[in-house]
Amino acid sequence: MATDPTVSEFRKSAEVTDQEIDAAVDAVPADLATDAYPLAKGWSLDLVVTIRTHAHAADALTTDTPAWTRTMVRTAILLAHPVKG
C-alpha cells in the first residue's frame, strides 16, 4: 500500500467497507462542518477539506440533483487521504 493511501486504496485492501464509505457520504450533506469524521480502524477523514479540494463535489452540493451530489461526494471521499488518529 502507498505511504499516503487514499480511501479507495483502503477499500481495495478491505480496511474500509462500502458501508463505512456510504456513511461518510451520508455525513457530508448532514453536517458539512465535520472536520474529523471517523472512517474505520482509527482512521479519520476531514470532510470539509475533502469537499473543498474536489471542485466537482463542492459544485454538486449547490445543485438539487441528489444522485449527482452523492456520486461526486463519494468520488471525493474515495480520492481523499485519511489520517491515523
PDB file of N, CA, C and O in Angstrom:
ATOM      1  N   MET A   1       0.843  -1.174   0.000  1.00  0.00           N
ATOM      2  CA  MET A   1       0.000   0.000   0.000  1.00  0.00           C
ATOM      3  C   MET A   1       0.893   1.244   0.000  1.00  0.00           C
ATOM      4  O   MET A   1       1.993   1.223   0.554  1.00  0.00           O
ATOM      5  N   ALA A   2       0.426   2.302  -0.610  1.00  0.00           N
ATOM      6  CA  ALA A   2       1.181   3.551  -0.691  1.00  0.00           C
ATOM      7  C   ALA A   2       1.404   4.140   0.704  1.00  0.00           C
ATOM      8  O   ALA A   2       0.695   3.803   1.652  1.00  0.00           O
ATOM      9  N   THR A   3       2.399   5.023   0.814  1.00  0.00           N
ATOM     10  CA  THR A   3       2.687   5.631   2.108  1.00  0.00           C
ATOM     11  C   THR A   3       1.634   6.643   2.514  1.00  0.00           C
ATOM     12  O   THR A   3       1.490   6.928   3.703  1.00  0.00           O
ATOM     13  N   ASP A   4       0.900   7.190   1.569  1.00  0.00           N
ATOM     14  CA  ASP A   4      -0.189   8.134   1.834  1.00  0.00           C
ATOM     15  C   ASP A   4      -1.434   7.628   1.098  1.00  0.00           C
ATOM     16  O   ASP A   4      -1.874   8.240   0.125  1.00  0.00           O
ATOM     17  N   PRO A   5      -1.994   6.522   1.563  1.00  0.00           N
ATOM     18  CA  PRO A   5      -3.071   5.855   0.822  1.00  0.00           C
ATOM     19  C   PRO A   5      -4.362   6.663   0.785  1.00  0.00           C
ATOM     20  O   PRO A   5      -4.651   7.462   1.675  1.00  0.00           O
ATOM     21  N   THR A   6      -5.119   6.427  -0.267  1.00  0.00           N
ATOM     22  CA  THR A   6      -6.442   7.034  -0.391  1.00  0.00           C
ATOM     23  C   THR A   6      -7.488   6.096   0.208  1.00  0.00           C
ATOM     24  O   THR A   6      -7.206   4.935   0.504  1.00  0.00           O
ATOM     25  N   VAL A   7      -8.674   6.612   0.378  1.00  0.00           N
ATOM     26  CA  VAL A   7      -9.780   5.781   0.864  1.00  0.00           C
ATOM     27  C   VAL A   7     -10.012   4.634  -0.117  1.00  0.00           C
ATOM     28  O   VAL A   7     -10.316   3.514   0.295  1.00  0.00           O
ATOM     29  N   SER A   8      -9.870   4.908  -1.395  1.00  0.00           N
ATOM     30  CA  SER A   8     -10.036   3.863  -2.404  1.00  0.00           C
ATOM     31  C   SER A   8      -9.046   2.715  -2.191  1.00  0.00           C
ATOM     32  O   SER A   8      -9.408   1.547  -2.328  1.00  0.00           O
ATOM     33  N   GLU A   9      -7.814   3.048  -1.862  1.00  0.00           N
ATOM     34  CA  GLU A   9      -6.824   2.001  -1.603  1.00  0.00           C
ATOM     35  C   GLU A   9      -7.173   1.206  -0.352  1.00  0.00           C
ATOM     36  O   GLU A   9      -6.971  -0.008  -0.301  1.00  0.00           O
ATOM     37  N   PHE A  10      -7.701   1.901   0.664  1.00  0.00           N
ATOM     38  CA  PHE A  10      -8.171   1.197   1.858  1.00  0.00           C
ATOM     39  C   PHE A  10      -9.345   0.285   1.520  1.00  0.00           C
ATOM     40  O   PHE A  10      -9.479  -0.795   2.096  1.00  0.00           O
ATOM     41  N   ARG A  11     -10.178   0.705   0.608  1.00  0.00           N
ATOM     42  CA  ARG A  11     -11.318  -0.113   0.187  1.00  0.00           C
ATOM     43  C   ARG A  11     -10.827  -1.370  -0.514  1.00  0.00           C
ATOM     44  O   ARG A  11     -11.325  -2.466  -0.260  1.00  0.00           O
ATOM     45  N   LYS A  12      -9.859  -1.209  -1.384  1.00  0.00           N
ATOM     46  CA  LYS A  12      -9.311  -2.352  -2.123  1.00  0.00           C
ATOM     47  C   LYS A  12      -8.681  -3.379  -1.189  1.00  0.00           C
ATOM     48  O   LYS A  12      -8.752  -4.581  -1.444  1.00  0.00           O
ATOM     49  N   SER A  13      -8.067  -2.908  -0.113  1.00  0.00           N
ATOM     50  CA  SER A  13      -7.430  -3.831   0.832  1.00  0.00           C
ATOM     51  C   SER A  13      -8.388  -4.268   1.938  1.00  0.00           C
ATOM     52  O   SER A  13      -7.980  -4.945   2.882  1.00  0.00           O
ATOM     53  N   ALA A  14      -9.645  -3.888   1.826  1.00  0.00           N
ATOM     54  CA  ALA A  14     -10.706  -4.266   2.766  1.00  0.00           C
ATOM     55  C   ALA A  14     -10.524  -3.681   4.166  1.00  0.00           C
ATOM     56  O   ALA A  14     -11.089  -4.198   5.130  1.00  0.00           O
ATOM     57  N   GLU A  15      -9.743  -2.611   4.285  1.00  0.00           N
ATOM     58  CA  GLU A  15      -9.611  -1.936   5.577  1.00  0.00           C
ATOM     59  C   GLU A  15     -10.784  -0.991   5.821  1.00  0.00           C
ATOM     60  O   GLU A  15     -11.066  -0.621   6.960  1.00  0.00           O
ATOM     61  N   VAL A  16     -11.462  -0.604   4.748  1.00  0.00           N
ATOM     62  CA  VAL A  16     -12.666   0.236   4.821  1.00  0.00           C
ATOM     63  C   VAL A  16     -13.738  -0.457   3.992  1.00  0.00           C
ATOM     64  O   VAL A  16     -13.475  -0.906   2.877  1.00  0.00           O
ATOM     65  N   THR A  17     -14.928  -0.543   4.531  1.00  0.00           N
ATOM     66  CA  THR A  17     -16.026  -1.214   3.817  1.00  0.00           C
ATOM     67  C   THR A  17     -16.849  -0.210   3.016  1.00  0.00           C
ATOM     68  O   THR A  17     -16.764   0.999   3.231  1.00  0.00           O
ATOM     69  N   ASP A  18     -17.638  -0.731   2.099  1.00  0.00           N
ATOM     70  CA  ASP A  18     -18.556   0.121   1.345  1.00  0.00           C
ATOM     71  C   ASP A  18     -19.547   0.814   2.285  1.00  0.00           C
ATOM     72  O   ASP A  18     -19.926   1.961   2.053  1.00  0.00           O
ATOM     73  N   GLN A  19     -19.959   0.122   3.335  1.00  0.00           N
ATOM     74  CA  GLN A  19     -20.897   0.706   4.293  1.00  0.00           C
ATOM     75  C   GLN A  19     -20.271   1.892   5.023  1.00  0.00           C
ATOM     76  O   GLN A  19     -20.947   2.887   5.282  1.00  0.00           O
ATOM     77  N   GLU A  20     -18.990   1.792   5.353  1.00  0.00           N
ATOM     78  CA  GLU A  20     -18.301   2.904   6.019  1.00  0.00           C
ATOM     79  C   GLU A  20     -18.154   4.096   5.073  1.00  0.00           C
ATOM     80  O   GLU A  20     -18.272   5.248   5.488  1.00  0.00           O
ATOM     81  N   ILE A  21     -17.896   3.806   3.811  1.00  0.00           N
ATOM     82  CA  ILE A  21     -17.805   4.878   2.813  1.00  0.00           C
ATOM     83  C   ILE A  21     -19.178   5.520   2.617  1.00  0.00           C
ATOM     84  O   ILE A  21     -19.288   6.745   2.558  1.00  0.00           O
ATOM     85  N   ASP A  22     -20.225   4.696   2.516  1.00  0.00           N
ATOM     86  CA  ASP A  22     -21.584   5.230   2.378  1.00  0.00           C
ATOM     87  C   ASP A  22     -21.960   6.113   3.559  1.00  0.00           C
ATOM     88  O   ASP A  22     -22.608   7.145   3.380  1.00  0.00           O
ATOM     89  N   ALA A  23     -21.564   5.722   4.757  1.00  0.00           N
ATOM     90  CA  ALA A  23     -21.861   6.524   5.946  1.00  0.00           C
ATOM     91  C   ALA A  23     -21.155   7.875   5.877  1.00  0.00           C
ATOM     92  O   ALA A  23     -21.720   8.893   6.278  1.00  0.00           O
ATOM     93  N   ALA A  24     -19.932   7.889   5.374  1.00  0.00           N
ATOM     94  CA  ALA A  24     -19.209   9.156   5.206  1.00  0.00           C
ATOM     95  C   ALA A  24     -19.892  10.029   4.167  1.00  0.00           C
ATOM     96  O   ALA A  24     -20.013  11.240   4.353  1.00  0.00           O
ATOM     97  N   VAL A  25     -20.337   9.423   3.077  1.00  0.00           N
ATOM     98  CA  VAL A  25     -21.065  10.165   2.038  1.00  0.00           C
ATOM     99  C   VAL A  25     -22.329  10.783   2.634  1.00  0.00           C
ATOM    100  O   VAL A  25     -22.637  11.947   2.378  1.00  0.00           O
ATOM    101  N   ASP A  26     -23.057  10.000   3.426  1.00  0.00           N
ATOM    102  CA  ASP A  26     -24.285  10.498   4.058  1.00  0.00           C
ATOM    103  C   ASP A  26     -24.005  11.629   5.048  1.00  0.00           C
ATOM    104  O   ASP A  26     -24.852  12.498   5.254  1.00  0.00           O
ATOM    105  N   ALA A  27     -22.825  11.619   5.657  1.00  0.00           N
ATOM    106  CA  ALA A  27     -22.490  12.630   6.663  1.00  0.00           C
ATOM    107  C   ALA A  27     -22.221  13.998   6.051  1.00  0.00           C
ATOM    108  O   ALA A  27     -22.385  15.014   6.725  1.00  0.00           O
ATOM    109  N   VAL A  28     -21.816  14.043   4.801  1.00  0.00           N
ATOM    110  CA  VAL A  28     -21.449  15.325   4.189  1.00  0.00           C
ATOM    111  C   VAL A  28     -22.610  16.303   4.140  1.00  0.00           C
ATOM    112  O   VAL A  28     -22.489  17.394   4.698  1.00  0.00           O
ATOM    113  N   PRO A  29     -23.729  15.975   3.503  1.00  0.00           N
ATOM    114  CA  PRO A  29     -24.807  16.974   3.486  1.00  0.00           C
ATOM    115  C   PRO A  29     -25.439  17.163   4.866  1.00  0.00           C
ATOM    116  O   PRO A  29     -26.006  18.219   5.149  1.00  0.00           O
ATOM    117  N   ALA A  30     -25.344  16.165   5.710  1.00  0.00           N
ATOM    118  CA  ALA A  30     -25.948  16.251   7.035  1.00  0.00           C
ATOM    119  C   ALA A  30     -25.178  17.198   7.945  1.00  0.00           C
ATOM    120  O   ALA A  30     -25.777  17.913   8.749  1.00  0.00           O
ATOM    121  N   ASP A  31     -23.857  17.208   7.823  1.00  0.00           N
ATOM    122  CA  ASP A  31     -23.033  18.021   8.720  1.00  0.00           C
ATOM    123  C   ASP A  31     -21.724  18.360   8.039  1.00  0.00           C
ATOM    124  O   ASP A  31     -20.712  17.699   8.274  1.00  0.00           O
ATOM    125  N   LEU A  32     -21.731  19.376   7.203  1.00  0.00           N
ATOM    126  CA  LEU A  32     -20.539  19.736   6.454  1.00  0.00           C
ATOM    127  C   LEU A  32     -19.457  20.341   7.338  1.00  0.00           C
ATOM    128  O   LEU A  32     -18.333  20.548   6.879  1.00  0.00           O
ATOM    129  N   ALA A  33     -19.769  20.624   8.580  1.00  0.00           N
ATOM    130  CA  ALA A  33     -18.768  21.173   9.493  1.00  0.00           C
ATOM    131  C   ALA A  33     -17.907  20.077  10.119  1.00  0.00           C
ATOM    132  O   ALA A  33     -16.995  20.380  10.889  1.00  0.00           O
ATOM    133  N   THR A  34     -18.175  18.832   9.809  1.00  0.00           N
ATOM    134  CA  THR A  34     -17.408  17.722  10.368  1.00  0.00           C
ATOM    135  C   THR A  34     -15.993  17.749   9.810  1.00  0.00           C
ATOM    136  O   THR A  34     -15.786  17.585   8.608  1.00  0.00           O
ATOM    137  N   ASP A  35     -15.024  17.955  10.690  1.00  0.00           N
ATOM    138  CA  ASP A  35     -13.650  18.015  10.201  1.00  0.00           C
ATOM    139  C   ASP A  35     -12.857  16.752  10.514  1.00  0.00           C
ATOM    140  O   ASP A  35     -11.788  16.551   9.939  1.00  0.00           O
ATOM    141  N   ALA A  36     -13.337  15.909  11.392  1.00  0.00           N
ATOM    142  CA  ALA A  36     -12.634  14.657  11.701  1.00  0.00           C
ATOM    143  C   ALA A  36     -13.654  13.528  11.768  1.00  0.00           C
ATOM    144  O   ALA A  36     -14.029  13.072  12.848  1.00  0.00           O
ATOM    145  N   TYR A  37     -14.085  13.096  10.615  1.00  0.00           N
ATOM    146  CA  TYR A  37     -15.073  12.022  10.550  1.00  0.00           C
ATOM    147  C   TYR A  37     -14.361  10.682  10.760  1.00  0.00           C
ATOM    148  O   TYR A  37     -13.429  10.362  10.022  1.00  0.00           O
ATOM    149  N   PRO A  38     -14.786   9.892  11.759  1.00  0.00           N
ATOM    150  CA  PRO A  38     -14.144   8.590  11.992  1.00  0.00           C
ATOM    151  C   PRO A  38     -14.504   7.611  10.880  1.00  0.00           C
ATOM    152  O   PRO A  38     -15.673   7.268  10.700  1.00  0.00           O
ATOM    153  N   LEU A  39     -13.517   7.172  10.152  1.00  0.00           N
ATOM    154  CA  LEU A  39     -13.775   6.315   8.998  1.00  0.00           C
ATOM    155  C   LEU A  39     -13.751   4.840   9.381  1.00  0.00           C
ATOM    156  O   LEU A  39     -14.770   4.157   9.274  1.00  0.00           O
ATOM    157  N   ALA A  40     -12.611   4.348   9.823  1.00  0.00           N
ATOM    158  CA  ALA A  40     -12.504   2.927  10.205  1.00  0.00           C
ATOM    159  C   ALA A  40     -11.174   2.658  10.867  1.00  0.00           C
ATOM    160  O   ALA A  40     -10.157   3.243  10.494  1.00  0.00           O
ATOM    161  N   LYS A  41     -11.176   1.778  11.843  1.00  0.00           N
ATOM    162  CA  LYS A  41      -9.959   1.261  12.470  1.00  0.00           C
ATOM    163  C   LYS A  41      -8.953   2.356  12.808  1.00  0.00           C
ATOM    164  O   LYS A  41      -7.764   2.213  12.523  1.00  0.00           O
ATOM    165  N   GLY A  42      -9.417   3.441  13.411  1.00  0.00           N
ATOM    166  CA  GLY A  42      -8.522   4.501  13.829  1.00  0.00           C
ATOM    167  C   GLY A  42      -8.217   5.543  12.767  1.00  0.00           C
ATOM    168  O   GLY A  42      -7.475   6.487  13.036  1.00  0.00           O
ATOM    169  N   TRP A  43      -8.756   5.403  11.595  1.00  0.00           N
ATOM    170  CA  TRP A  43      -8.553   6.370  10.519  1.00  0.00           C
ATOM    171  C   TRP A  43      -9.685   7.388  10.528  1.00  0.00           C
ATOM    172  O   TRP A  43     -10.840   7.044  10.780  1.00  0.00           O
ATOM    173  N   SER A  44      -9.346   8.637  10.252  1.00  0.00           N
ATOM    174  CA  SER A  44     -10.383   9.664  10.153  1.00  0.00           C
ATOM    175  C   SER A  44     -10.175  10.481   8.887  1.00  0.00           C
ATOM    176  O   SER A  44      -9.102  10.480   8.285  1.00  0.00           O
ATOM    177  N   LEU A  45     -11.225  11.169   8.509  1.00  0.00           N
ATOM    178  CA  LEU A  45     -11.229  11.915   7.264  1.00  0.00           C
ATOM    179  C   LEU A  45     -11.785  13.305   7.527  1.00  0.00           C
ATOM    180  O   LEU A  45     -12.842  13.452   8.140  1.00  0.00           O
ATOM    181  N   ASP A  46     -11.082  14.312   7.069  1.00  0.00           N
ATOM    182  CA  ASP A  46     -11.550  15.686   7.197  1.00  0.00           C
ATOM    183  C   ASP A  46     -12.507  15.943   6.035  1.00  0.00           C
ATOM    184  O   ASP A  46     -12.073  16.205   4.913  1.00  0.00           O
ATOM    185  N   LEU A  47     -13.807  15.867   6.305  1.00  0.00           N
ATOM    186  CA  LEU A  47     -14.804  16.010   5.249  1.00  0.00           C
ATOM    187  C   LEU A  47     -14.820  17.409   4.651  1.00  0.00           C
ATOM    188  O   LEU A  47     -15.073  17.563   3.456  1.00  0.00           O
ATOM    189  N   VAL A  48     -14.558  18.423   5.451  1.00  0.00           N
ATOM    190  CA  VAL A  48     -14.565  19.796   4.941  1.00  0.00           C
ATOM    191  C   VAL A  48     -13.465  19.960   3.890  1.00  0.00           C
ATOM    192  O   VAL A  48     -13.720  20.458   2.794  1.00  0.00           O
ATOM    193  N   VAL A  49     -12.260  19.547   4.221  1.00  0.00           N
ATOM    194  CA  VAL A  49     -11.148  19.648   3.271  1.00  0.00           C
ATOM    195  C   VAL A  49     -11.397  18.752   2.063  1.00  0.00           C
ATOM    196  O   VAL A  49     -11.116  19.141   0.929  1.00  0.00           O
ATOM    197  N   THR A  50     -11.918  17.569   2.300  1.00  0.00           N
ATOM    198  CA  THR A  50     -12.198  16.631   1.217  1.00  0.00           C
ATOM    199  C   THR A  50     -13.107  17.262   0.170  1.00  0.00           C
ATOM    200  O   THR A  50     -12.845  17.152  -1.028  1.00  0.00           O
ATOM    201  N   ILE A  51     -14.159  17.914   0.607  1.00  0.00           N
ATOM    202  CA  ILE A  51     -15.098  18.532  -0.328  1.00  0.00           C
ATOM    203  C   ILE A  51     -14.514  19.797  -0.945  1.00  0.00           C
ATOM    204  O   ILE A  51     -14.653  20.018  -2.147  1.00  0.00           O
ATOM    205  N   ARG A  52     -13.866  20.622  -0.142  1.00  0.00           N
ATOM    206  CA  ARG A  52     -13.285  21.880  -0.671  1.00  0.00           C
ATOM    207  C   ARG A  52     -12.237  21.639  -1.736  1.00  0.00           C
ATOM    208  O   ARG A  52     -12.106  22.431  -2.669  1.00  0.00           O
ATOM    209  N   THR A  53     -11.490  20.558  -1.611  1.00  0.00           N
ATOM    210  CA  THR A  53     -10.405  20.292  -2.559  1.00  0.00           C
ATOM    211  C   THR A  53     -10.866  19.508  -3.788  1.00  0.00           C
ATOM    212  O   THR A  53     -10.063  19.228  -4.678  1.00  0.00           O
ATOM    213  N   HIS A  54     -12.114  19.164  -3.843  1.00  0.00           N
ATOM    214  CA  HIS A  54     -12.658  18.459  -5.005  1.00  0.00           C
ATOM    215  C   HIS A  54     -13.750  19.350  -5.599  1.00  0.00           C
ATOM    216  O   HIS A  54     -14.885  19.351  -5.123  1.00  0.00           O
ATOM    217  N   ALA A  55     -13.403  20.099  -6.634  1.00  0.00           N
ATOM    218  CA  ALA A  55     -14.298  21.121  -7.190  1.00  0.00           C
ATOM    219  C   ALA A  55     -15.659  20.565  -7.605  1.00  0.00           C
ATOM    220  O   ALA A  55     -16.684  21.204  -7.368  1.00  0.00           O
ATOM    221  N   HIS A  56     -15.679  19.394  -8.217  1.00  0.00           N
ATOM    222  CA  HIS A  56     -16.960  18.833  -8.664  1.00  0.00           C
ATOM    223  C   HIS A  56     -17.870  18.491  -7.486  1.00  0.00           C
ATOM    224  O   HIS A  56     -19.085  18.668  -7.565  1.00  0.00           O
ATOM    225  N   ALA A  57     -17.288  18.008  -6.411  1.00  0.00           N
ATOM    226  CA  ALA A  57     -18.097  17.698  -5.224  1.00  0.00           C
ATOM    227  C   ALA A  57     -18.632  18.974  -4.604  1.00  0.00           C
ATOM    228  O   ALA A  57     -19.796  19.031  -4.209  1.00  0.00           O
ATOM    229  N   ALA A  58     -17.798  19.995  -4.515  1.00  0.00           N
ATOM    230  CA  ALA A  58     -18.243  21.273  -3.955  1.00  0.00           C
ATOM    231  C   ALA A  58     -19.368  21.868  -4.797  1.00  0.00           C
ATOM    232  O   ALA A  58     -20.355  22.367  -4.256  1.00  0.00           O
ATOM    233  N   ASP A  59     -19.221  21.816  -6.106  1.00  0.00           N
ATOM    234  CA  ASP A  59     -20.267  22.325  -7.002  1.00  0.00           C
ATOM    235  C   ASP A  59     -21.546  21.492  -6.887  1.00  0.00           C
ATOM    236  O   ASP A  59     -22.651  22.034  -6.905  1.00  0.00           O
ATOM    237  N   ALA A  60     -21.388  20.191  -6.772  1.00  0.00           N
ATOM    238  CA  ALA A  60     -22.554  19.304  -6.699  1.00  0.00           C
ATOM    239  C   ALA A  60     -23.406  19.590  -5.471  1.00  0.00           C
ATOM    240  O   ALA A  60     -24.623  19.409  -5.508  1.00  0.00           O
ATOM    241  N   LEU A  61     -22.782  20.033  -4.387  1.00  0.00           N
ATOM    242  CA  LEU A  61     -23.546  20.345  -3.174  1.00  0.00           C
ATOM    243  C   LEU A  61     -24.474  21.540  -3.359  1.00  0.00           C
ATOM    244  O   LEU A  61     -25.397  21.738  -2.568  1.00  0.00           O
ATOM    245  N   THR A  62     -24.236  22.337  -4.401  1.00  0.00           N
ATOM    246  CA  THR A  62     -25.086  23.504  -4.651  1.00  0.00           C
ATOM    247  C   THR A  62     -26.219  23.192  -5.617  1.00  0.00           C
ATOM    248  O   THR A  62     -27.031  24.066  -5.919  1.00  0.00           O
ATOM    249  N   THR A  63     -26.284  21.961  -6.105  1.00  0.00           N
ATOM    250  CA  THR A  63     -27.346  21.585  -7.038  1.00  0.00           C
ATOM    251  C   THR A  63     -28.483  20.900  -6.303  1.00  0.00           C
ATOM    252  O   THR A  63     -28.358  20.530  -5.136  1.00  0.00           O
ATOM    253  N   ASP A  64     -29.579  20.741  -6.998  1.00  0.00           N
ATOM    254  CA  ASP A  64     -30.708  19.999  -6.426  1.00  0.00           C
ATOM    255  C   ASP A  64     -30.879  18.656  -7.146  1.00  0.00           C
ATOM    256  O   ASP A  64     -31.993  18.210  -7.421  1.00  0.00           O
ATOM    257  N   THR A  65     -29.738  18.034  -7.438  1.00  0.00           N
ATOM    258  CA  THR A  65     -29.718  16.725  -8.080  1.00  0.00           C
ATOM    259  C   THR A  65     -29.042  15.743  -7.126  1.00  0.00           C
ATOM    260  O   THR A  65     -27.822  15.579  -7.170  1.00  0.00           O
ATOM    261  N   PRO A  66     -29.822  15.090  -6.264  1.00  0.00           N
ATOM    262  CA  PRO A  66     -29.252  14.225  -5.230  1.00  0.00           C
ATOM    263  C   PRO A  66     -28.319  13.130  -5.753  1.00  0.00           C
ATOM    264  O   PRO A  66     -27.295  12.853  -5.128  1.00  0.00           O
ATOM    265  N   ALA A  67     -28.646  12.514  -6.863  1.00  0.00           N
ATOM    266  CA  ALA A  67     -27.799  11.430  -7.379  1.00  0.00           C
ATOM    267  C   ALA A  67     -26.433  11.971  -7.803  1.00  0.00           C
ATOM    268  O   ALA A  67     -25.407  11.347  -7.531  1.00  0.00           O
ATOM    269  N   TRP A  68     -26.416  13.113  -8.458  1.00  0.00           N
ATOM    270  CA  TRP A  68     -25.156  13.737  -8.878  1.00  0.00           C
ATOM    271  C   TRP A  68     -24.334  14.136  -7.648  1.00  0.00           C
ATOM    272  O   TRP A  68     -23.127  13.896  -7.598  1.00  0.00           O
ATOM    273  N   THR A  69     -24.984  14.737  -6.674  1.00  0.00           N
ATOM    274  CA  THR A  69     -24.306  15.156  -5.452  1.00  0.00           C
ATOM    275  C   THR A  69     -23.668  13.949  -4.774  1.00  0.00           C
ATOM    276  O   THR A  69     -22.498  13.992  -4.392  1.00  0.00           O
ATOM    277  N   ARG A  70     -24.427  12.888  -4.628  1.00  0.00           N
ATOM    278  CA  ARG A  70     -23.921  11.686  -3.957  1.00  0.00           C
ATOM    279  C   ARG A  70     -22.725  11.087  -4.709  1.00  0.00           C
ATOM    280  O   ARG A  70     -21.744  10.676  -4.090  1.00  0.00           O
ATOM    281  N   THR A  71     -22.810  11.040  -6.027  1.00  0.00           N
ATOM    282  CA  THR A  71     -21.728  10.493  -6.839  1.00  0.00           C
ATOM    283  C   THR A  71     -20.459  11.321  -6.697  1.00  0.00           C
ATOM    284  O   THR A  71     -19.371  10.768  -6.538  1.00  0.00           O
ATOM    285  N   MET A  72     -20.590  12.630  -6.753  1.00  0.00           N
ATOM    286  CA  MET A  72     -19.415  13.500  -6.651  1.00  0.00           C
ATOM    287  C   MET A  72     -18.809  13.481  -5.246  1.00  0.00           C
ATOM    288  O   MET A  72     -17.587  13.507  -5.097  1.00  0.00           O
ATOM    289  N   VAL A  73     -19.647  13.436  -4.230  1.00  0.00           N
ATOM    290  CA  VAL A  73     -19.148  13.367  -2.852  1.00  0.00           C
ATOM    291  C   VAL A  73     -18.440  12.028  -2.635  1.00  0.00           C
ATOM    292  O   VAL A  73     -17.379  11.986  -2.013  1.00  0.00           O
ATOM    293  N   ARG A  74     -19.007  10.953  -3.132  1.00  0.00           N
ATOM    294  CA  ARG A  74     -18.371   9.632  -2.997  1.00  0.00           C
ATOM    295  C   ARG A  74     -17.015   9.618  -3.708  1.00  0.00           C
ATOM    296  O   ARG A  74     -16.042   9.080  -3.180  1.00  0.00           O
ATOM    297  N   THR A  75     -16.952  10.204  -4.893  1.00  0.00           N
ATOM    298  CA  THR A  75     -15.690  10.275  -5.630  1.00  0.00           C
ATOM    299  C   THR A  75     -14.644  11.042  -4.834  1.00  0.00           C
ATOM    300  O   THR A  75     -13.493  10.616  -4.737  1.00  0.00           O
ATOM    301  N   ALA A  76     -15.048  12.177  -4.263  1.00  0.00           N
ATOM    302  CA  ALA A  76     -14.119  12.980  -3.459  1.00  0.00           C
ATOM    303  C   ALA A  76     -13.609  12.179  -2.260  1.00  0.00           C
ATOM    304  O   ALA A  76     -12.424  12.229  -1.931  1.00  0.00           O
ATOM    305  N   ILE A  77     -14.499  11.454  -1.622  1.00  0.00           N
ATOM    306  CA  ILE A  77     -14.104  10.652  -0.455  1.00  0.00           C
ATOM    307  C   ILE A  77     -13.157   9.524  -0.868  1.00  0.00           C
ATOM    308  O   ILE A  77     -12.173   9.263  -0.175  1.00  0.00           O
ATOM    309  N   LEU A  78     -13.437   8.863  -1.971  1.00  0.00           N
ATOM    310  CA  LEU A  78     -12.563   7.772  -2.435  1.00  0.00           C
ATOM    311  C   LEU A  78     -11.166   8.277  -2.774  1.00  0.00           C
ATOM    312  O   LEU A  78     -10.193   7.537  -2.633  1.00  0.00           O
ATOM    313  N   LEU A  79     -11.053   9.522  -3.219  1.00  0.00           N
ATOM    314  CA  LEU A  79      -9.758  10.088  -3.591  1.00  0.00           C
ATOM    315  C   LEU A  79      -9.025  10.731  -2.416  1.00  0.00           C
ATOM    316  O   LEU A  79      -7.852  11.086  -2.527  1.00  0.00           O
ATOM    317  N   ALA A  80      -9.719  10.878  -1.299  1.00  0.00           N
ATOM    318  CA  ALA A  80      -9.152  11.557  -0.125  1.00  0.00           C
ATOM    319  C   ALA A  80      -8.133  10.669   0.599  1.00  0.00           C
ATOM    320  O   ALA A  80      -8.128   9.446   0.459  1.00  0.00           O
ATOM    321  N   HIS A  81      -7.277  11.333   1.373  1.00  0.00           N
ATOM    322  CA  HIS A  81      -6.246  10.655   2.153  1.00  0.00           C
ATOM    323  C   HIS A  81      -6.610  10.757   3.632  1.00  0.00           C
ATOM    324  O   HIS A  81      -6.432  11.816   4.233  1.00  0.00           O
ATOM    325  N   PRO A  82      -7.116   9.678   4.230  1.00  0.00           N
ATOM    326  CA  PRO A  82      -7.445   9.729   5.658  1.00  0.00           C
ATOM    327  C   PRO A  82      -6.169   9.778   6.509  1.00  0.00           C
ATOM    328  O   PRO A  82      -5.075   9.454   6.048  1.00  0.00           O
ATOM    329  N   VAL A  83      -6.350  10.189   7.745  1.00  0.00           N
ATOM    330  CA  VAL A  83      -5.213  10.256   8.670  1.00  0.00           C
ATOM    331  C   VAL A  83      -5.461   9.326   9.855  1.00  0.00           C
ATOM    332  O   VAL A  83      -6.602   9.093  10.253  1.00  0.00           O
ATOM    333  N   LYS A  84      -4.387   8.810  10.400  1.00  0.00           N
ATOM    334  CA  LYS A  84      -4.476   7.917  11.557  1.00  0.00           C
ATOM    335  C   LYS A  84      -4.635   8.749  12.814  1.00  0.00           C
ATOM    336  O   LYS A  84      -3.950   9.752  13.013  1.00  0.00           O
ATOM    337  N   GLY A  85      -5.550   8.311  13.652  1.00  0.00           N
ATOM    338  CA  GLY A  85      -5.685   9.007  14.935  1.00  0.00           C
ATOM    339  C   GLY A  85      -7.035   9.485  15.259  1.00  0.00           C
ATOM    340  O   GLY A  85      -7.241  10.081  16.317  1.00  0.00           O
TER     341      GLY A  85
END
